[in-house]
Structures are given as C-alpha cells and as structure tokens.
Amino acid sequence: MARKKISEFTAKQLLFKTLALPYRGLSFDINNDKKEKIEKLDPTKKYVVKVDEGVKKRMKNGLVSLNKTPQEIIQEIEKIQKKGYTYFIIEPFVPHQSSSEKYLSFERVRDGITVLYSEKGGIDIEENQTSLQRFIIPHDSLEDIPVEKNLLEKLLKAFDASYFSFLEINPLVIKNEQYALLDVACEVDSSGEFFADGWTAADFRSGNLQKKTEEEDNIAQLSQKSQASFALNVLNPDGSIFMLLSGGGASIVLADEVYNLGFGKQLANYGEYSGNPNAEEVYLYTKNILHLLLASKASQKALVIAGGVANFTDVRITFKGIIKALEEVKEKLQEQQVKVYVRRGGPHQEEGLALMKAFLEKNKLFGAVGDQKIALPEIINEALHPFAHK
C-alpha cells in the first residue's frame, strides 16, 4: 500500500459529509473548466482561492489569495497558473482572529492513530512545535484531547471510512463553540480505493510542479470518464523498464522489486489499471504506455505486464485490450527487440494467458508468461535478467 495525497476539495467533501455540514467549496481545473464556473459565484461575497495540488506552505509561497471577489479570483488564477499549477479550490472567505486558529492532525501508525493538537495553529505552526500535544488512539482517551469529543469522533469516523493515512487541519478555527476547517491536507491508503466511498486515483495530487506528459494527461482523462481506475506517472522517459500493472498492492511490490535489484534509474513509469475496465479502456491505456516505450532512447527495453490475483477484473478481457494495442505496433517492438514479461491471475486467467502467450510467441516478443504460481518478484527477476547480463 502507498500513501497518496488527494485534493483538498475531495477531502473536504468527505469530511463535511461526515460532519453533517454543508460544503460550499468549488473546484477549478484550468484544463477542463471555464471561467463562467467562477462568474456564477455570488458577486456580493468574498472568497479564498488556493492551489489544490498537495503543495506545502501555500500561504508562504504566494499560492493562496484571501478576501477576493469572483472577478478577482479569476485574475488570481490566471496569475498563479503561469507558475505551472492546474488545480484550484475556491471557498467562502471566513473572517477570524489568528488567536482562534488551532492545529489538529491524525496519522495512522503501527500503534494506532497519532493525534497532534496545538492552540497555536496557522502558518507559523513549524515555529511553534513545542506547543504540540501528542496523543495515541486508542491508548489515550478522547477526553484527554482538548477538542470537542463529538468533533473528534466524527473526524475519526471519516478517517477510517475513507481509508485516510494522514489528515491535517491547519488552521482549525474554533469560535463561539463553532468550528471551521479552513485548510486541509490529506493522504489516503491507495489500496483502499475499491472500498472507500468518495475518492479515486483521479483525485491524487503529487505536489510536483513537473509538467505532465501527454500520456499522463490522457490517462487522467481516461480515469475521469471510466468507472474503472487508471493512473500513470512517467519517471524516466528514456528508461528501459516499462510497467503495465494492475492492482494497487501488487503494483507497489513489483515496482519496489525493480528498485531493490538496483534498476530504479531504469524504471520508466509507474501506474496501474484496476476496477474491471473493459477491453477498449485497457487498449487506450496500453497505447499510451507503448507510445512512451517506443519513444524511449534506451538501447534495451522490456515491458512487464503484471499484477496480483484479481477478484473482479476479467483477465481475458483486459488482455484482449492489451493485445490489440501490441498488435498495432508489433513491427516497431520487433525492431527494438522488446521482450514482454507477463504474470497475472484472476477470472478467466487461463484463456487470457493463453491468448497472450500465443501472440507474443508468434511475434517474437516472448519473454515469459505465468500465473500466480510465479511469485511477483520472480517475474521482475526474469525481466531484468537480460539487463544484468548485458
């Protein structure tokens, strides 16, 4: 499992739902939303606009603008987007005194959930580390924490139900027995995607300003349109080892094994498909991976098609999509002497693996093909063997 940052907008939707409070925030994606979305806001009210990409110290880095009209919000977004940011969150402005700003965070650890609280929240929390009080749930009682018990219970309920790994509310404004969650930073357990209600891989935010590749944008759009989940991160465009992975936990094991064997710098990409996608969706996903692979300047390349044992994803259907994409560029793959290594299990695995093996052997792309009898690290060892003996 991996801890992944999600958008503040998504995290607040989940929290406010559990708190039974109305959430009046607005998300804005400069690639997909038009400014009319902001122009519909009440012109008589003031708002806050913030970058929503998992970036730390937004206020100190000029990525937050306070007390703005809708038209001023548009101007602020146009200014900030020049720095390379894409996602924004817009919320009603909440006037308050800095003395009402508190700090509250939850983090899942081996012993339970660590809770940190400080009466001195806000942008200077790092300078007030000594003010932080630390508690461990369940070893410490909720009554020990100087925050309303009802609020703590509801936040912990959302924390568990949404598979949060980390939640930071800073500042938490408490005024006249009412509270406001002004800024929220959240990380989730990526392996909880199929169980959590309210977030998907499309909500992940890296906090990285690096411009997305065309392929990464394509996959993000594919994930947004699909009931299934797709993710892609390009690590090294000129890498040698390309991954076409399925299933969160297995994907992490497979990618980690590449690093453990000393080939981390040659790992070209990381990502996954999951949630029982159809053949056409997997075909489109695979096309983007293959486009990256063929464009790489590496002299030697391998493609690893692997995953765990699926519960719902039909191996036969997904492999038909992969084979369709491979078929379109098989001559180029042959020219570059690419070898394909496969490890997969799940519904209709026998038929799917047989189709894949027959295709790879026929087109001289065969590296290895196996089911769950092959351990996850073993297929990586097979794929890396030619590189180790180059």
C-alpha positions, 0 to 999 in steps of 0.5 A: 500500500502507498500513501497518496495525497488527494485534493483538498476539495475531495477531502473536504467533501468527505469530511463535511459529509461526515460532519453533517455540514454543508460544503460550499467549496468549488473546484477549478481545473484550468484544463477542463473548466471555464471561467463562467464556473467562477462568474456564477459565484455570488458577486456580493461575497468574498472568497479564498482561492488556493492551489489544490495540488498537495503543495506545502506552505501555500500561504508562504509561497504566494499560492493562496489569495484571501478576501477576493471577489469572483472577478478577482479570483479569476485574475488570481488564477490566471496569475498563479497558473503561469507558475505551472499549477492546474488545480484550484479550490475556491471557498467562502472567505471566513473572517477570524482572529489568528488567536482562534486558529488551532492545529489538529492532525491524525496519522495512522501508525503501527500503534494506532492513530497519532493525534497532534493538537496545538492552540497555536495553529496557522502558518507559523505552526513549524515555529511553534512545535513545542506547543504540540500535544501528542496523543495515541488512539486508542491508548489515550482517551478522547477526553484527554484531547482538548477538542470537542469529543463529538468533533473528534469522533466524527473526524475519526469516523471519516478517517477510517471510512475513507481509508485516510493515512494522514489528515491535517487541519491547519488552521482549525478555527474554533469560535463561539463553540463553532468550528471551521476547517479552513485548510486541509491536507490529506493522504489516503491508503491507495489500496483502499480505493475499491472500498472507500466511498468518495475518492479515486486515483483521479483525485491524487495530487503529487505536489510536483510542479513537473509538467505532465506528459501527454500520456499522463494527461490522457490517462487522467482523462481516461480515469475521469470518464471510466468507472474503472481506475487508471493512473500513470506517472512517467519517471524516466522517459528514456528508461528501459523498464516499462510497467503495465500493472494492475492492482494497487498492492501488487503494483507497489511490490513489483515496482519496489522489486525493480528498485531493490535489484538496483534498476530504479534509474531504469524504471520508466513509469509507474501506474496501474489499471484496476476496477474491471475496465473493459477491453477498449479502456485497457487498449487506450491505456496500453497505447499510451504506455507503448507510445512512451516505450517506443519513444524511449532512447534506451538501447534495451527495453522490456515491458512487464505486464503484471499484477496480483490475483484479481477478484473482479477484473476479467483477465481475458478481457483486459488482455484482449485490450492489451493485445490489440494495442501490441498488435498495432505496433508489433513491427516497431517492438520487433525492431527494438527487440522488446521482450514482454514479461507477463504474470497475472491471475484472476477470472478467466486467467487461463484463456487470457494467458493463453491468448497472450502467450500465443501472440507474443510467441508468434511475434517474437516478443516472448519473454515469459508468461505465468500465473500466480504460481510465479511469485511477483518478484520472480517475474521482475527477476526474469525481466531484468535478467537480460539487463544484468547480463548485458 
